[in-house]
Amino acid sequence: MRDCFCIFLCMLHFTEGKICYVSGHREYKEVTGYTGGSVLLPCSCTDPQSTVKTFSWLYLKENPWPEVLKDDKYKDRLKLFNESSPANLTLFISDLRKKDEGLYRCKASQTDIYLKIQGCDLDQNKPAAEVTGHSGESVVLPCSCTELQAKPEQLTWTFTPLNKNSEEIYPHEQSERHTGRVKLLNETSPGNLSLQILKLTTEDQGEYRCSVSSQQHVNIRLRVQVLPVVLLLAVLALIYWKCRGMQKHNNTVHVMVI
């Protein structure tokens, strides 16, 4: 009977797996993420062969503490790694937002992690920038977050022509003036919000505003100059047109005299 009981205990051990063992004291860690980016909140059992049947991640900033894995504000932004590695309870959060900042607790272990989110802030102490472009060419209007790894949660570029009302030109174009002629230059740095305008015309002159929130924006004044070569060609075309007109007039008078 005793032998059977021992066999039963052994079977139970292999069926349930090893318990997730953690240290006796609570750990505290700090992790930094950037808006628009992703981050890993580390948590794991001491024995990599152990398994955890139930565990949860809690967000300790709100009351009562919500379970992160069931919170709609993280929908489609979370990933766990315990399917391939049962002892790894690390939480992956993508598309980070400023409101994700706060204290997280891995309930299966003695681990608290404070997640700090670096958002996009603009340097508003600088005076309005002045940029000069030339007709027919392209120009870059500078704007960037103080932290280039941070992506703004919202971004708009607006244009105010001389003596006219402002209009949005990015991400939505409210008029056909800039259609197909504007693009961002943030392929390598999420915090680079600079705007490129192609095929400049004198109608592009005015004030541009880069905004990441209702409180944060920078202004850029754009002047568009006509290139001397273009002016010369225009003058030559005007002279040619006038000379041709005078020649036609003289030919007409000559025919009438004959």
Summary of the structure (lengths in Angstrom):
residues: 258
radius of gyration: 32.8
end to end distance: 140.9
largest distance: 140.9
contacts: 705
relative contact order: 0.14
helix: 23%
strand: 31%
